[in-house]
Structure formats: structure tokens, C-alpha cells
Amino acid sequence: MISGTFTRERLHDRHRLSHQQIDGLLGENRSREFLAEKMQVLNKIRYFIQIVDLLQHNQIDFVCLKGPVLSQQLYGDPSLRLSHDVDILLTDRFDMTKVNSLLTELDYVGVDNLSWPEEISRQKILMDFVHHLAYEHKVNQFMVEIHWSVSEPFPLKAEVFRLIVENNRQQIVFGGREVTVFAPELNLLYLVIHGSKHGWQRLKWLVDIKDFPFETIDPERWHGLVKQLKATRMVSQTGFLLNHFFQINQPLFVQTPIPRLLKLYPLTFIQEEVLLKRPISDSIAGVRYKFLLCNTLSYKWRAFLTSAIIPIDLFQVQSSSRIIYFIYRPYSYIKRRLNYAK
């Protein structure tokens, strides 16, 4: 179905798949025509290793998410999979202040003028409603996202997930260094959660799961984590999409009944262009979609709270009171809509 629906250009430009991945999907052998891109990826890996060395030298404990490490795990080649940025999950979220200082000293700046607040009260608000900050180097344009959570909203409290990570992590060798990654079961489930949260707008995230080494998964451990992380709907959705696009029926992704929107939303999203600003009707569908991903009241409450405060508002108004941001949200939304309409 992929070869009859998507061109190489669309798979590369819209869905950010590498030409080697596209060769596999389309049954072609053209990746050698695009060696310049391969060199760019290798250059990014060099910058990534510098970040790894920086954090390890300063005794910052972290987990590598996706990026070149995932590419190595999936394909045995850290440069086969494209990465717009690299993602680092801090084991201890309170290391964020130190990490911010280390990165800014190396000329990294917050993307979109978002920066780590100096006030502890605002730091706490930021960490409760956002899951990461992105930094970009002023000269080499390499981007790194520093996470203190894998996703917001998230069904579990931060301290509960931290314990899950402690029991589901492992060391691998990357670039001559030992780095920490999620154990296979949690790694696969993280990819599911990440893709679901973003509505699977990039097919590359579904390809990551298609190409995952399923033989490394312990089914009992996997199903236990799915239950712990309240991810049953997301797993079922992933199973549906794997079957729809790749005709794969993976036993780990049991397809249980899920709301219709959880199927229609990603199918539509994958076909559309990525817009900087979507119509209001799409925004409403996006909110409904987010609320339906998990069927627990605690998740829905978190989804409501994180919808009521967005990162940019935290830097437009500097306050230690969360109520101020709840009040400011409608004003900032209307203001942005008017600005885009000009």
C-alpha cells in the first residue's frame, strides 16, 4: 500500500524517512544518489556524541531516546535513520538547571526563545505542564531536546514512571561509549506513546515500530508495561495502523475496540501536509483525540491541565501563580489567531 500511495519525495520530505528506508519500502535501490544527506547525518552524530560526553563528564544520569542510538538498535547503523534532533531523558529532573548551564556555556540557546526559568516556582510550573525544552547550537544548528518526562499529558506521576525506568533500562555501546537506553519492552512502548501522542503525523514513527527487533521482546513483560502505563488504546491503535499501511498483524499489538477517532485522525493526519497553524476545527479534533488516547480519569485531568497552559505563555507572562496562566490562555489563543489571520 505504501508504494502505491506515497512517492519517494513525499516519504522523504513530508515523513522524514531516509533514502535507505525508502528503498526498503518501495523496493528500489537509489540511496547512493543521496550520499550528501548521509554525510549530514554523520556530522549530527558527531555533535550528539559531544553532548553525551558533556553530560557523562559532569555526572548527569540520562537515557538516550530515539535518534542515532535507535537507528543503531534497529538497523545496526546509527546513520540510517534520519533525526531532526536528538532526545535526552534526564533520570533526575532536578538536574535540569545544571544541564541548562552546561548547554548555554557551549552556545546552545532555547528554540523559539523558550528558556529555562531562573525562578524555582516557574521551573516547577514548566516541568508540570511541558515535558522538554529544545536547544539549538548558534553555529552548527544542531538541536537537542532535554526531557524530564517522556510525554505530557502522561497517565502516571513522574515519580512512578521514574521507578519504572529504573527497572527497565540497560547499557549499550554507542560510539565507543556506554550509554543508557530503555530495555526493549519499554523502548517499544515509548515509541508507541510518542507516535500516538503526535497523531502519527510522520510515517517514520510507524516504520520504527515495523522495523523493531520483536524477537528481543518478552511478551509477559511487555503486556505488564502496557497495563502499567495505561497504554492499551495506543497499542491497539498502533496495531491497526501497522495492518493498514504494512499489512502486518503483530501479536504484541492486540487490536481491541477503540474510539473511531483514534483510527480516522492519524489516517487523515498522515495524508495531509504539516501546517504551522491548523484550522480551529482541526484544533478541536486534536483536543478530542488527545483526550481519547487514554481512558483513565487521571489522564483526562492531566490532558485538561496541559491544554490550559502552553509553553509560550509561560514566557509571555512571568508569574509564579498557575491561575494567571489559566486566565491568560484564552487571550493568548485569540491573539495568535488574529496574528495568523493578518
N, C-alpha and C positions, 0 to 999 in steps of 0.2 A: 504493500500500500504506500510505503514511503516513496519508492522510485516513481510511482505514477502520479504522485501529488506534489512533491517538492523538488525543485531544481537544486543543483549544486550551489548556485549563488544564494538562494534563499536559505538553504541549510547552513551556509557559512555566515552570511551577513545578518540574517534575522535570528537564527537559532544558535549561532556561535559554536558550531561544530568544526573541528579541524578537518583539513582535506583528507587526512588519513582515515578519520572516522567516516567521512562522506564516501570515500572509496568503498569501505565495507558495506555501507547502507545501499549504495547504488550499483555495486558490483563492477566498479571501474578501477583504473589504476593510473590516476593522474596526479597524485600528491607530489611527485617530483617536480611538477611545474611550479610549485609554490614554496620553494626552499627558503625564500626570503622571510616568509612568515615563521618557518621553523627556527630560523636564527633569532628572530624577535622573542620567541618563546624561551629559547635557551638563555637569552640575555635576562629575561624576567626571573628565571630560575636562579641566576647568579645573585640578583638582588634579594630574592627570597632567602637564600642561604645566609646572606648578610644579616637579615632580620633574625633568623634562627640563632646565629652566633651571638648577636647582640643580647637577646633575651636569655640565652643559656649562660653567657658570661656574667650576667647580672642576677643569676639565680632566680629567674622568673619561670615558674612552672606553667606549662601550656600544652594544649592539644592542637595538632595541625588538622584543619578541616579542609576537605576538597583540595583544589589547587593541584600543583605538581606532585604532591605526595599521593593524592588519589589517583592521578594518572599513572604513577608507578605501580600502585596496588592493582589497578585494573588491567594495565597493558604491559607492565614491565618496562615502561618508557615514560619518564617524567615530562617529556616534551610532546607527547602525542595528543594530549587533551589541552584545549585552549582554556586560559583563565584570564578573565578581565582584571581580577585582583586575587590576592591570597587572603585566607581567613585563619585567624589565630584565636583559639578559645582559652581565656585565662582560667586556670584551675581555681585561683583565688581572685574574685572580682575586686578585692581591695588592693590588688597590685596595679590597678588601672592608673592611678596617679603617677606611680613610678614609670610605667610604660609610656605614658604621655610625655613625661620629661625626657626620656631616652630618645623618643622619636623626634620631638621638636628640636632637640640638640643636633640631630642629624639632618635638619632642614625638611622634615616632614610637616605638612600643615593639614588641618582638618578640611575635608572635602565639603564644598558648599558653605564654607565659612563656619562650619559647626566645629566647636572645640570643647575640650574637657573643662567644665566649670571649675573655678577656684573655690567656690563656696561648697562646703560639705553638704549642706541642705539641698543644693541644686544638683550635686553629684548623685545623691540618693534618688531624687526625682527622676533624673535621666536614666539611671540604671533600672528603675522600676517600670519605666514606660518604653524604653528603647533597648535593643539587645546588642548594639555595637556602635562604634564610631569608625569612620573611614579616614585614612590618612594617605596623602599623596606626596611624593618627593618633588620638590620645586624644580629640579633639573631633569631627572631621568623619567619622571612621570609614572613611576612605579607606585601602585596602590596597594595598601594593606588594610584589612578590616580587623580591628581588635574587638573581639566578642567577650562579653561577660555572661551571656546567655545564648543558646542556640537559636532562639526564636521568641518573639513577642507578638501576640499573647502565647503563653505556654501553659499547658494543663497543670504543671507541677510547680511547687515553690522552689526557689533557687537552691536552698539547702538540700532538698530531697533529690533534685537532679544531680547535685554535686556528689552525693553518695553513690548514685547510680554510675556516674562517670568513674569514680574511684574503683568500682568493682567491674568495670567494662572498658579497660584501657590496656594498651600493650605498647611495647617499644619495637620500632623497626629501624633499619639503617637507611638513611637518605643522604646522598652527597657526602658520604664518609662520616656522617654524624648520626647519633642515635636520637630519634625524635619520637614523641608520644602521639599515638593515634587512638581512635576508638577501636575496641575489639570489633571483629567483623559484624556481629549482630547489631550492635549499637550504631556502627558506621552505616550499615544499610538502612536502618530505621531513621537515622539522621537525614540521609538523602531523600527518603520518603517525605519526612516532615518538611524539609526545605523546599522540595518541589511542590508539595501540596500548598504550602503557605503562599507561594508565588503564583499559584494557579497554573503551574506547568507552562508558563509563557515561553520558556526556552525548551525545545525538544532535547537539548544536550543533557538536561537533568534526567529525562526519561531514559536516554541512551546510557547514562551512568549506571542506571539500575539494570537495564537489559544486559550490559556487559559485566555486571558484578560477578565475582567468583562464588557462586552459590554453594559450591562444594565446601567452602570454609564455614558455612553457617550451621550452627547447632539448632535444629528446629525447636526443641523444647525451650532453649534459652531465648530464641527469637520470639516465640509466642508469649513468653513471660514478659519480655520487654515491651511488646506491643500492648499488653494489658496494663503494665505499669505506667506507660506513657500515654495511655488513653488514645491510642492511635489507630483503633480498629477501622474507623471510617476512612482515614487516609490510606491505610494499607489496601482496603477494598477498592478505593478509587484508583490506586496505582495498578492493581491487578486488571481493572477494566481498561485502563489506558495502554498497558503492555499488550493486551489482547487486541485492542483496536488498531494500534499502529504497527505492531510487530508480530501479531498472531501468536503470542507467547502466553501459555497458561502455566504460570509458575505456581507450584503448590503452596509456597510460603505466602502468597498473596490471595488468600481465600476471599472470594467475592461474595460478600453479604449484602443485603439490601441497604442502599444509601439514598439520601435525597437526590432527586433528579438533577438539581442544580449542580451537584458535585460532579456530575458527568458532563452536562452541557457547557458549564462555564469554562473548563480547560479546553474542551474541543473548539469552542469559539475563540478563545484567547490564543491558542496555538496558531490558528489560521490568520489572525489579524496582525497588523503592524503594531509595533510597540510605540505608543503615544506618550509624549511627555505629560500631557494633560488630557484625561479621558472625559467624555460627556458625563453629565450628572447621572443619567440613567445607568451608565456603566459603574459609576461610583457606588450607587445604591446596590447594584447586583454584587459588587465586590464585597461590600459590608455583609450582605446576606450570606455570601459564600464563606466568608471568614467565620461567621457565627455557626455555620453548619458543620465545619470541619471536625469539631469535637462536640459530643453530646452531653458534657457534664456542666453543671451549673457554675462550678468554679471557673472553668474555661470561658464560659459565656460572659461571666462577670469581668474577667480579665480582658476579654475582647472588647467589651464596652468601654472599660477604662482606657485601654490603649488607643481606641478610636477617638476618645475625647481629648487626648493630648498627643500632639505630633512633635517630632524633634525640632523643627524650625521655630515653633512657638516658644520653645524653651530658651531660644537665643534672641528672639524678638522682644521678649519681656523677661526681665531678670527679677525673679521673686522666689522666696523660699516657701511660698504657700501654693499648694496644689489647686486650691479653689480658684485662684487667679487664672490659672491656665484653662480650667474648665470654662470659666466665664469668657475668656479671650478667644477660645476656639471658634465659635460662630462668626465673630468679627473677622478673624484672620481668614476663614474659609471664604466668606463673601468678598473680602478684599482681593484675594488671589484670583477668584473667578472673574472679577471685574478687570484685573490687570491682564489676564489672558485674553479677555474679550476685546481689548484695545487693538 
